[in-house]
Amino acid sequence: MVQFSNSIETAVINRSEAMEAGDHFKNGASSKSQMSRRNFGFFYLILTATVIMFFAACNKDEVNSNSDSYVIIEENTAGNNALVIKAYNVENGNNDISSAKVTIGYQSSDKEWHYLEFSAKFENGGFELHLPATIPDEYLSPSSNVLLYEDGIVLSDIHAKNTMAMIHAHNSLGNIGGFSFSSGKWNMGFMYADRSYTEKGFSKGGLEYDCSYKKGWNIVYWYWNGTNSKKTTQKPKTEKFKCYFSYNTLG
């Protein structure tokens, strides 16, 4: 049986101290400094950050692959809407990685950056990451940001707020890369919402939105092939997802 450890910490960090080198591209992860760009909207994140990871299931979802890489997602743990992400036999995982970490931040009126950090030890080729049932309101962004880029999208509640959970890979040097979840066609990621609402319609670029979010953590799926694309909270029934690690790409 693989054993994991998990820790949660909250940090208050000056903006100058919060910058970390590294961007994330396909199967990579962004640095803390990129979090100041959250007002670019969720659609922008989809197109530029294919590392976003999410899963949809009822309480417990186990997905196996032929290469023995698999993930288990546990929702509503202990009846409090917390989320547990268990990744085993991570593709491209190696001894450079010491932990998997989610960082969510915001800048207060005094120009201080504040961060929530949730981390888990990376060992035996995987990790078990626990995300809390509630994220404080100040760490969330308006869901209506998507309307800045997509006039074909309809939100059932324009006052809803959300945030994405990007899982970064860390070691003693800091953020070295990130983890993503993919079936080859579909990508998977995690989004926290402060209330239930829907996101429906078609973007100018042809992306179909078909999402029904609940209060708490949601698992979101999307694919993009240049012509047909979709973002949904409905789990693709025949897809098997793997967890991948990729180093940051500079430039």
C-alpha positions as CSV (number, residue, x, y, z in Angstrom):
1,M,0.0,0.0,0.0
2,V,1.4,3.4,-1.0
3,Q,1.6,5.8,2.0
4,F,1.3,9.5,1.5
5,S,1.6,12.6,3.7
6,N,-0.3,15.8,3.4
7,S,0.1,19.3,4.8
8,I,-1.7,22.6,4.6
9,E,-0.2,26.0,5.2
10,T,-1.3,29.7,4.8
11,A,1.2,32.3,3.8
12,V,1.2,36.1,3.6
13,I,4.0,37.1,1.2
14,N,5.1,40.3,-0.4
15,R,4.7,40.5,-4.1
16,S,8.4,40.7,-4.6
17,E,8.9,37.6,-2.6
18,A,6.1,35.7,-4.3
19,M,7.7,35.7,-7.8
20,E,8.9,32.3,-9.0
21,A,10.5,31.7,-12.4
22,G,8.7,29.5,-14.9
23,D,5.7,29.4,-17.0
24,H,3.6,26.5,-17.8
25,F,2.6,25.3,-21.2
26,K,1.2,21.9,-22.2
27,N,1.3,19.6,-19.2
28,G,3.2,22.2,-17.2
29,A,2.3,24.6,-14.4
30,S,2.4,28.4,-13.8
31,S,4.4,30.1,-11.1
32,K,2.8,32.2,-8.3
33,S,3.5,35.4,-10.2
34,Q,1.1,34.3,-12.9
35,M,-1.7,34.3,-10.4
36,S,-2.0,38.1,-10.7
37,R,-3.4,37.4,-14.2
38,R,-6.5,35.6,-13.0
39,N,-8.6,38.4,-14.3
40,F,-7.9,37.2,-17.8
41,G,-10.8,34.8,-17.3
42,F,-11.2,31.0,-17.3
43,F,-11.4,30.7,-21.1
44,Y,-7.9,32.2,-21.4
45,L,-6.7,29.7,-18.9
46,I,-8.1,26.9,-20.9
47,L,-6.3,28.0,-24.1
48,T,-2.9,28.7,-22.4
49,A,-2.8,26.3,-19.5
50,T,-3.6,22.7,-20.5
51,V,-2.3,21.7,-17.2
52,I,-5.5,22.4,-15.4
53,M,-6.8,19.2,-13.9
54,F,-10.2,18.1,-12.8
55,F,-12.3,15.0,-12.3
56,A,-16.0,14.3,-12.1
57,A,-17.6,11.5,-10.2
58,C,-19.9,10.6,-7.4
59,N,-18.0,10.3,-4.1
60,K,-15.3,8.0,-5.5
61,D,-14.0,7.6,-9.0
62,E,-11.3,5.1,-9.9
63,V,-9.8,5.2,-13.4
64,N,-7.3,2.6,-14.6
65,S,-5.1,2.6,-17.7
66,N,-3.1,0.0,-19.5
67,S,0.1,1.4,-18.2
68,D,-1.1,1.1,-14.6
69,S,-1.2,4.9,-14.2
70,Y,-4.5,5.9,-12.5
71,V,-6.2,8.5,-10.3
72,I,-8.8,8.3,-7.6
73,I,-10.9,11.2,-6.8
74,E,-12.9,11.3,-3.6
75,E,-15.6,14.0,-3.3
76,N,-17.6,15.0,-0.3
77,T,-15.2,13.4,2.1
78,A,-16.4,13.3,5.7
79,G,-19.6,14.9,4.4
80,N,-18.1,18.3,4.1
81,N,-17.4,18.8,0.4
82,A,-13.7,18.4,0.7
83,L,-11.8,17.0,-2.2
84,V,-9.1,14.3,-2.2
85,I,-6.9,13.8,-5.3
86,K,-4.9,10.6,-5.4
87,A,-2.4,10.2,-8.2
88,Y,-0.5,6.9,-8.7
89,N,2.3,6.0,-11.0
90,V,2.5,9.6,-12.4
91,E,3.8,9.6,-16.0
92,N,7.3,11.2,-16.1
93,G,7.4,11.4,-12.3
94,N,10.9,11.4,-10.9
95,N,13.1,12.0,-7.9
96,D,13.4,15.7,-8.7
97,I,9.9,16.1,-7.3
98,S,9.4,16.4,-3.5
99,S,5.8,17.7,-3.3
100,A,2.6,18.5,-5.1
101,K,1.1,21.9,-4.2
102,V,-1.9,24.0,-5.0
103,T,-1.4,27.8,-4.4
104,I,-4.3,30.2,-4.5
105,G,-3.7,33.9,-3.9
106,Y,-5.0,37.5,-4.1
107,Q,-3.6,41.0,-3.6
108,S,-5.1,43.1,-0.9
109,S,-5.6,46.8,-0.9
110,D,-2.3,47.3,0.9
111,K,-0.5,45.6,-2.1
112,E,0.3,42.6,0.0
113,W,0.0,39.2,-1.7
114,H,-1.8,36.5,0.4
115,Y,-1.7,32.8,-0.4
116,L,-3.4,29.6,0.6
117,E,-1.2,26.6,0.0
118,F,-2.2,23.0,0.1
119,S,0.5,20.4,-0.3
120,A,1.2,16.7,-0.3
121,K,4.4,14.7,-0.3
122,F,5.4,13.2,-3.7
123,E,6.6,9.6,-3.0
124,N,6.4,6.2,-4.5
125,G,5.6,7.8,-7.8
126,G,2.4,9.7,-6.7
127,F,0.7,11.9,-4.2
128,E,-2.5,12.3,-2.2
129,L,-3.6,15.9,-2.1
130,H,-6.4,17.2,0.2
131,L,-8.3,20.3,-0.7
132,P,-10.6,21.9,2.0
133,A,-14.3,22.1,1.8
134,T,-14.3,25.9,1.8
135,I,-12.1,28.6,0.1
136,P,-12.5,32.1,1.6
137,D,-14.3,34.6,-0.6
138,E,-11.3,37.0,-1.0
139,Y,-9.4,34.2,-2.9
140,L,-12.1,33.9,-5.5
141,S,-12.6,35.7,-8.8
142,P,-15.9,36.7,-10.5
143,S,-17.3,34.0,-12.8
144,S,-18.4,36.9,-15.1
145,N,-14.8,37.4,-16.2
146,V,-15.5,34.9,-18.9
147,L,-18.0,37.4,-20.4
148,L,-15.1,39.8,-21.0
149,Y,-13.9,37.3,-23.7
150,E,-17.0,35.4,-24.7
151,D,-20.2,37.2,-25.5
152,G,-22.0,34.0,-26.5
153,I,-21.9,32.5,-22.9
154,V,-24.8,32.8,-20.5
155,L,-24.3,32.6,-16.7
156,S,-27.3,31.8,-14.5
157,D,-25.8,33.9,-11.7
158,I,-23.3,36.7,-12.7
159,H,-22.5,37.2,-9.0
160,A,-21.0,33.7,-8.7
161,K,-17.3,33.5,-7.9
162,N,-14.7,30.7,-8.5
163,T,-11.1,29.7,-8.5
164,M,-9.0,27.0,-10.2
165,A,-6.7,24.5,-8.5
166,M,-3.5,24.3,-10.4
167,I,-1.2,21.5,-9.1
168,H,2.5,22.5,-9.1
169,A,5.5,20.3,-8.6
170,H,8.0,21.6,-6.0
171,N,11.4,20.7,-4.6
172,S,14.0,22.6,-2.5
173,L,14.5,25.0,-5.5
174,G,10.8,25.9,-5.7
175,N,8.3,25.4,-8.4
176,I,9.8,23.1,-11.1
177,G,6.8,22.1,-13.1
178,G,3.3,20.8,-12.8
179,F,0.8,18.0,-13.0
180,S,-2.0,17.6,-15.5
181,F,-4.7,15.0,-16.1
182,S,-5.5,13.8,-19.6
183,S,-7.1,10.8,-21.4
184,G,-5.5,11.7,-24.7
185,K,-8.6,13.6,-25.9
186,W,-10.0,15.1,-22.8
187,N,-8.3,17.2,-20.1
188,M,-9.5,17.3,-16.6
189,G,-9.3,19.9,-13.8
190,F,-10.7,21.3,-10.6
191,M,-12.7,24.4,-9.9
192,Y,-14.2,25.7,-6.7
193,A,-17.4,27.7,-6.8
194,D,-19.0,29.8,-4.1
195,R,-22.5,28.8,-5.2
196,S,-24.5,26.6,-7.6
197,Y,-24.8,28.1,-11.1
198,T,-24.6,27.2,-14.8
199,E,-22.4,28.3,-17.7
200,K,-23.9,27.6,-21.1
201,G,-23.5,28.6,-24.7
202,F,-20.9,28.8,-27.5
203,S,-17.8,31.0,-27.7
204,K,-16.8,32.9,-30.8
205,G,-14.0,30.5,-31.2
206,G,-16.4,27.5,-31.3
207,L,-16.0,26.3,-27.7
208,E,-19.2,24.8,-26.3
209,Y,-19.8,25.5,-22.6
210,D,-22.1,23.0,-20.9
211,C,-21.4,23.3,-17.2
212,S,-23.6,23.0,-14.1
213,Y,-21.5,23.9,-11.0
214,K,-22.4,23.1,-7.5
215,K,-21.2,25.0,-4.4
216,G,-17.8,23.6,-3.5
217,W,-15.3,21.7,-5.7
218,N,-16.3,20.8,-9.2
219,I,-14.6,18.5,-11.7
220,V,-14.4,20.0,-15.2
221,Y,-13.6,18.4,-18.5
222,W,-12.6,20.0,-21.8
223,Y,-11.1,19.2,-25.2
224,W,-9.9,21.3,-28.0
225,N,-8.9,20.0,-31.4
226,G,-9.0,23.2,-33.4
227,T,-12.5,22.7,-34.9
228,N,-14.7,21.0,-32.3
229,S,-14.3,21.8,-28.6
230,K,-16.2,21.5,-25.4
231,K,-16.0,22.3,-21.7
232,T,-18.4,20.4,-19.4
233,T,-19.0,19.1,-15.9
234,Q,-20.3,15.8,-17.3
235,K,-17.7,13.1,-17.1
236,P,-16.9,11.4,-20.5
237,K,-18.1,7.9,-19.9
238,T,-15.4,6.0,-21.9
239,E,-12.3,8.1,-21.0
240,K,-9.5,6.8,-18.8
241,F,-7.4,9.5,-17.3
242,K,-3.7,9.6,-16.4
243,C,-1.7,12.0,-14.3
244,Y,1.3,13.6,-16.1
245,F,4.3,15.6,-14.9
246,S,6.1,18.2,-17.0
247,Y,8.9,20.6,-16.2
248,N,8.3,24.3,-16.5
249,T,9.2,25.7,-19.9
250,L,11.0,29.1,-19.9
251,G,10.8,31.6,-22.7
